[in-house]
Amino acid sequence: MRQVRTLGLLGTGVIGGGWAARALHFGIDVVAADTRPQMEEWLRGAIANAESALARLTFAPLPPKGRLSFTTDLNAMARQVDFIQENIPEQLELKQQVLAEISRHAPADVVIASSTSGLMPSDLQQHMLVPERLLVAHPFNPVYLLPLVELVGGRMTAPAAIEAAAQFYRYIGMHPLRVRREVPGHLTDRLQEALWREILHLVNDDIATTGELDDSIIYGPGLRWAGMGTNLIYHLAGGETGMRHMLRQFGPCLKWPWTKLEAPELTEGLIDKMVAGTQAQAAGRSIRELERLRDDYLVAIQQVLREYDLGAGATLRALEERLYAAAAAEARPRIAALAAVGGAGTRAGPLRLLDTHVRPEWIDYNGHMTDSRYLQVFGDASEALFRYAGIDDAYRRSGRALYTVESHLSYRAEAHLQEKLYVLSRVAEVDDKRIRVLHGLHRARDDALIATAELLYLHVSTPPGKASAMDAQVRSRLAAVQAATG
């Protein structure tokens, strides 16, 4: 299976728009295909609406944004992409027909993944060429923020296709969950459907309103579910003996007739109750307003969970580690070549550590790059240098780290939206416990210096929180860079 640089979207509704926003944000080009030409404008609006939340999800250095193109020729899309994500309506015969046609145009090493929420991959792949590259990859709305994607193989699906898909989804910051065998509704939707069925019964029987039932989740189990699922929570409920005690004590309750096994009939009366209840909850807010509210709290929750390396926060932390490692890897050959010059006793001048551009989320109310983003860019340049020297996550886990103890920034010129920038850096001083780095931020179009930074870092032993000598090999690498640039 090929490396994914271009994602093809087969269908561009809500789910397709979410896939596009996520992929573009993490540097993947997208070719979106839909038979309805008016969907291009809708798709671009959906991507723009997602930008604000994605911009705040992580401050890790990002690759250049992917490029979006749109076509109404589904087969042309299939011929030019590295991975296809299908998002057409949940109609088995329609999906079978379109997937069969697409499979005759997509190269044999292109994985084709269906976003279906309930259909089984064995049914979808029946009429395809090279059916072993078809799998279900079921995401959750909003796709650009929620990391879960369920991977389900059919009878003919090759393990290599599932592994290739998992690698791609991890690359764009998702948590691929492999479903052991195909079952209608996969895993999560079956759990959601059970809760949804009970909601419909409770509303239909006038026991509760939609708002009261939502309150019963968001003020209670919903808070727990963000970081721990039902099984682990019930394990805690059992006390010191855990799940065994929990099942023995509360297991008999499962025989009580609390819940319904079948959904109630969707009468016009029940539909009216559901509509009236949710309109009251919306309180006049538009769908776009509610989407932004949802996105804001989803970003905040994931950032909190990141601190605890838990749930979606663990996925976010892994994504950030990949982004920092990728940025450092890109700079490593340049640093190593310069360090070799310094080791030979020659001064080569400043080192180009980082290339970036001014992103929309970096702009303040004056239309210029905002103050805090300058420090972020300089910090990213330092991070690339330190990772070259060996100060990475493994080094920090060993109980050693560099702490910033002083920073001096000077602003000289403006940086505008989409302006291409680069950072030139020098190691001015290094000893057993300290390193002083000088950065200059330049505009690429005219090489103008637009900001400078002087940053002093102290090497610390983290458990006692005291200054300590850095690793000898780390210091040697930094000293070689100092000799070449200082």
Phi, psi and omega in degrees: 000143188276159173290139186267112172248336180228125179260131174260132178251125178256091187103138190227040176282209183302314181290317177300319177297322178295317176300316182299313182299315181295312183297314180299319183298327182257024167090012179263128174292150182230129170249108182265131182236130178208140181289346180261108184299333181293346181287344178297313180297318179298317182298315181295326176293320179296320179295317179297322180293331181278341188301317185300315181289316180300323181297332182262359183292320180209148174261005178298151181295129183256151173290167175304141181300147177290165180257139181253134170227158185229142177214152173263002179262098184298321182290324177297319175302314185297331183281346189240010184242169182256348184199139181239130176246115182269133184222032182277170186305154186283065177234116188303310183297321179296313179298316180301316181297312183290319180295321178298317180294315181299321183296341178276353180242332179283133176307153188296338181266012177266120177289139175242119184243136179258136177276009185309138181271351183209338183287157185262140184298328178299326177287323184289328188269005189303318188252014186275153163279142183050060184293344182292349178265005180266134173213165171270133173230091189267114180265185181225140185279131002277128184300329184286348179241322181279124187278346186290134170219121180275126180255123183229124177265151175265186182300328183257001184290131179280139175305326180297327179292319179294318180295318178297319178296316180300319179297317180296314182295322176297324181299323180264023169084027182251167178249096179285124179250114183277121178274128189299319176210156186288140179208141181305131180085357179058224182255300191294320180293331176293321177292316179295324182295324179297317178293318180297320179299317180292324177300313181298321177296315184293324176288316182299324182271009179058034176274329181203159173269168178299322180294318179296321179291321175296321176300324181295341177265308191290335179267357183227256186299332180300322178296321180289321185296338180298329183240339180222135178279175184305318185295315180291324178297318178290330173299318177295324182295340180277002180072208186298329180269001168065219188300325181300314179292321181300315182290322180291325182280316187252353181306317179303335179298336181296340179273349181285148184277058180283319190248166180255142179269342179236146178288152176288162176294135181279078177284164177298327178296316179294318178300317179299319179296317181294319180293314181297319180295314183286330175293323177295320179294322180294333175052042176084356180283141180286167177300317180298319178297317179293325177297317180294321176299312177303314182297319181300314182284332176294321176297312182298317180297317181294325178290324175294314180295332177301322181297332181258003180052049190230138174054226181298335176294326176294321177295318178297318180297318178296321177299315181296321177299318178296319181295316178294319179296321180294318179296319179292320180297324179294325182273340189304313180301322179294318180293316182298318180296319180291320179298324178296322176297316178296323178295335179272003176087018182246137176266125186254351182098186186294160184252132177275104189263334189212135170241133182207188175212162183281113183274158181304324182285354179270357187270137177263189185293345177271357182084011180248167175296128186282156190306313187296334182287333175299314180295324177299314181296316178296321177296321178296323177294317177298320181300319178297318178297314184292323178294324174302319182287344179112005179267088182236194182298322179296320179296318180292325177294338177283358177096020180228144182199165172256127178252139174284124180248340175212144173216133179232118182244143176229130182255127187243331182208170184270153172235127186254171182308132178068006176297129177280134185231158170214158182244128171256135189226151175225143169268109185274333185201139174210133172222196185301328189237353186224154170216132178246124184242138177246126180242146170232129180260127186238149170279134183289328187290332181223006179062016180293139176280120183249347176194152176231158177215138171242119185237129178250125182245142178246131178279128189231141167273113193290322181303310177276346181071036182235153178299142181211163179287138179281163178305139185298321180292323177298313181296322180298318179294318180293324179295324178294321177293320177300316181299327182274334188240337192293000000 
